[in-house]
């Protein structure tokens, strides 16, 4: 069986039930971010992380590939995941648009991830990526926490 390449955007569930998203992937190193409040990005050697998968300490969560059709939904879900929420939580909480906020570090993590996704999916240059991201944040993004 050939080793599967770990790609940016893939999701893994750990033993504690926390979902982790791969935010950086190269042949020798990956960075994963747990989707919860005040999360810290962890850096792994790719081979060590693959070993953890074999030991079932991380289980891959399948999801559809990110395309032009579902990229906005994916980015919105990712933004919710950063603060420990999901898209389905919006149906339960009525004032989510006013209450849910990103802090500065979370906003930076989102922008970094979203920029890479937009460049990959749409083949945008840097200026077009910034313009599109600004539009997305103004129309769909969570506000930044002032405190």
C-alpha positions as CSV (number, residue, x, y, z in Angstrom):
1,X,0.0,0.0,0.0
2,X,1.4,3.4,-1.0
3,X,1.6,6.1,1.6
4,X,-1.1,8.7,1.3
5,X,0.0,12.3,1.1
6,X,-1.3,14.5,3.8
7,X,-2.8,17.6,2.2
8,X,-3.7,21.1,3.5
9,X,-7.4,21.2,4.6
10,X,-7.7,17.6,5.6
11,X,-9.3,17.0,8.9
12,X,-8.4,14.4,11.6
13,X,-10.2,13.4,14.8
14,X,-8.0,12.8,17.8
15,X,-8.6,10.4,20.8
16,X,-10.2,13.3,22.8
17,X,-12.8,14.0,20.1
18,X,-11.2,17.2,18.9
19,X,-11.0,17.9,15.2
20,X,-7.7,19.0,13.8
21,X,-7.2,20.7,10.4
22,X,-4.0,20.5,8.4
23,X,-3.0,24.2,7.7
24,X,0.5,23.5,6.3
25,X,1.8,20.5,4.5
26,X,5.2,19.8,3.0
27,X,7.0,16.5,2.5
28,X,9.0,16.7,5.7
29,X,6.6,18.7,8.0
30,X,3.0,19.5,8.6
31,X,1.2,21.9,10.9
32,X,-2.2,21.0,12.4
33,X,-4.6,23.3,14.3
34,X,-7.2,21.9,16.7
35,X,-10.7,23.4,16.1
36,X,-11.5,24.8,19.5
37,X,-11.2,28.1,21.4
38,X,-7.6,29.3,22.1
39,X,-6.1,26.5,20.0
40,X,-2.4,26.2,19.5
41,X,-0.9,25.1,16.2
42,X,1.2,22.0,16.5
43,X,4.1,21.1,14.2
44,X,4.7,17.4,13.3
45,X,7.2,15.6,11.2
46,X,5.2,14.0,8.4
47,X,6.4,10.5,9.1
48,X,5.7,10.8,12.8
49,X,2.1,12.0,12.1
50,X,1.6,9.1,9.7
51,X,2.7,6.8,12.4
52,X,0.2,8.3,14.8
53,X,-2.5,7.7,12.2
54,X,-1.5,4.0,12.0
55,X,-1.7,3.8,15.8
56,X,-5.3,5.3,15.5
57,X,-4.4,8.3,17.6
58,X,-5.7,10.4,14.7
59,X,-8.5,9.3,12.3
60,X,-9.1,11.0,9.0
61,X,-12.5,12.7,8.6
62,X,-13.5,12.5,4.9
63,X,-14.9,15.6,3.3
64,X,-15.6,16.6,-0.2
65,X,-12.8,18.4,-2.1
66,X,-12.8,22.1,-2.0
67,X,-14.1,23.5,-5.3
68,X,-15.3,26.9,-6.7
69,X,-18.8,25.8,-5.8
70,X,-18.3,25.0,-2.1
71,X,-15.3,27.2,-1.2
72,X,-17.4,29.9,0.5
73,X,-19.2,27.3,2.6
74,X,-15.9,25.7,3.5
75,X,-14.3,29.0,4.6
76,X,-17.4,29.9,6.6
77,X,-17.3,26.5,8.3
78,X,-13.6,26.8,9.0
79,X,-14.2,30.3,10.6
80,X,-16.8,28.8,12.8
81,X,-14.6,25.8,13.7
82,X,-11.8,28.2,14.9
83,X,-14.1,29.4,17.7
84,X,-15.4,25.9,18.5
85,X,-18.7,26.2,16.6
86,X,-20.2,24.5,13.6
87,X,-22.6,25.6,10.8
88,X,-25.4,23.6,12.6
89,X,-24.9,25.8,15.7
90,X,-26.2,28.8,13.8
91,X,-29.7,27.2,13.8
92,X,-29.6,26.7,17.6
93,X,-28.2,30.1,18.6
94,X,-30.3,33.0,17.4
95,X,-27.8,35.9,18.1
96,X,-24.7,34.1,16.8
97,X,-24.0,37.0,14.4
98,X,-23.6,39.4,17.3
99,X,-22.0,37.1,19.8
100,X,-19.4,35.1,17.9
101,X,-16.1,36.9,17.4
102,X,-12.6,36.1,16.4
103,X,-9.6,37.4,18.3
104,X,-6.5,38.7,16.5
105,X,-4.7,35.4,16.5
106,X,-7.8,33.5,15.2
107,X,-8.3,36.2,12.5
108,X,-4.7,35.8,11.4
109,X,-5.0,32.0,11.3
110,X,-8.2,32.3,9.2
111,X,-6.7,34.8,6.7
112,X,-3.6,32.7,6.3
113,X,-5.6,29.5,5.6
114,X,-8.2,31.3,3.4
115,X,-5.5,33.0,1.3
116,X,-3.9,29.6,0.5
117,X,-7.3,28.1,-0.4
118,X,-8.4,31.0,-2.6
119,X,-5.0,30.9,-4.5
120,X,-5.3,27.2,-5.0
121,X,-9.0,27.0,-6.0
122,X,-9.2,30.1,-8.2
123,X,-5.6,30.4,-9.2
124,X,-5.6,34.0,-7.9
125,X,-2.6,36.3,-7.6
126,X,-1.9,37.9,-4.2
127,X,-3.7,41.2,-4.9
128,X,-6.9,39.4,-6.2
129,X,-6.7,37.1,-3.2
130,X,-6.6,40.0,-0.7
131,X,-9.5,41.7,-2.5
132,X,-11.6,38.6,-2.5
133,X,-10.8,37.9,1.2
134,X,-11.7,41.4,2.1
135,X,-15.1,41.0,0.4
136,X,-15.7,37.7,2.1
137,X,-14.9,39.1,5.6
138,X,-17.1,42.2,5.1
139,X,-20.1,40.1,3.9
140,X,-19.7,36.8,5.7
141,X,-16.9,37.0,8.2
142,X,-17.2,37.1,12.0
143,X,-16.3,40.4,13.6
144,X,-13.0,40.9,15.4
145,X,-13.1,40.9,19.2
146,X,-12.2,44.4,20.4
147,X,-10.9,43.3,23.8
